[in-house]
Amino acid sequence: MTRTAPSAQSLTELPSGQTVPGVTSAAHPLRRTTDPRSANLGRVLDTLRLQGPLPRTDIVHRVGLSRATVSSLLGELLERQLVQETPDARRPESGGRPPAVVELEPSAGAAVGVDVGRTHVRAVITDLALNVLAEAHERVDVPDHPQETLQLVVDTTDRLLAEAGVDRASLLGVGLGLPGPVDRASGRVGSATILPAWVGLAPRAELERRLGAPVLVENDANLGALAEALLGAGRGSRVLAYVKVAAGVGAGLVVDGRLFRGASGTAGEIGHTTLANTGPVCRCGNRGCLEQLAGAQALLAQMAAAGVELDGVDALLAMARDGHAGARRVLADAGEQLGLAVANLVTLLDADRVVIGGELAAADELLVGPLRYAARSAAVTTAGSGIDIVASELGERAEVLGGVALVLREPQYLGSALLARR
């Protein structure tokens, strides 16, 4: 079991006070209360979730209630161990009573983030401060075995709860990332070409039935973008593109502090944009898709064609780091193809930062260097000259931490969920 915080950065800090909301229509229905006092308790909790830690006077101003009412509400929340009051570490003591701030009690609840890739299920459980309490990684053939994958998510969640010593009543929710588009209105997987065996399935409803807890579902690259914007290499950017390069290739977009999903939730499917219309046939039915030129499976296939059979990306990266010319070449070529796609993305969106994530991002400059050069060369001058292209800071945890953030940032949900449990 590990107990490490991914970053000292607040879950809520974004440029100019902007926030990234969670999914609403495709997520679990929000639990609201009509009792006035409970509603006010929830307002205080949600204010601390978004803006805490805060001094009492700031809470009064931000929730719009009287000082006496806020004092009474905080007294109850402290008694119920939902918040804690501690000295403000950001302000040096100058004699007398040290200033204090109120923040959520980290142990008051837990959230699980799950990244379902094409070949794996990765999951973490954290407290409210995003301290990772336990994590797991399992291999599975996701595209062809949806029911087996969903059961693995359930089993993994149960195991993490046990390892972290968290009772199920403290589980606030599960944030699930899938390697394909999710219909926001129905919560169902909606692409017959990307995940054909999953089409028509409603993972949210199915997992809620099996787990007995709220489940929020999102595209995996969107979760990576959310995590990097809040906690990682995307902090401070205004228009962020997170490009996940793994077995497949996808992108998540954060524009002015908000996830951009497009009209139907399929924005960012960069892996299925065409770079060579006479190139290899892709699983989506098109030719020359970026995924066929730069995805992990394509690179392993290129090595096999050169007579080098590898059992996975880690072996490819190890060979490249050891100086193997063929391994370095396929990574450099993939970087160039990714760079061309990123140039198109940057030219279209005028993004100020691109974060490269996924398992191939571990190649670092062997991949990102050629990618950066190609992107800056191909993008229009004004966009390409100012683009910042960097590797992910969160690495393999990006998508799972994005899943946790999705749960903890669900508007007006966290407060009512905590009150229902204490």
Secondary structure, DSSP 8 states (H G I E B T S, - for coil): ---B-S-SS-TT--GGG-------TTS--------HHHHHHHHHHHHHHHH-SB-HHHHHHHHT--HHHHHHHHHHHHHTTSEEEEE-TTS---SSS--EEEEE-GGG-EEEEEEE-SSEEEEEEEETT--EEEEEEEE--TTT-HHHHHHHHHHHHHHHHHHHT--GGGEEEEEEEESS-B-TTT--B--TTTSGGGTT--HHHHHHHHHSS-EEEEEHHHHHHHHHHHHSTTTT-SEEEEEEESSSEEEEEEETTEEE--SSS-TT-GGGSBS-TTS-B-TTS-BSBHHHHHSHHHHHHHHHHTT---SSHHHHHHHHHTT-HHHHHHHHHHHHHHHHHHHHHHHHH--SEEEEESGGGGGTHHHHHHHHHHHHHHS-HHHHHH-EEEE-SSGGGHHHHHHHHHHHTSTTTHHHHHHHH-
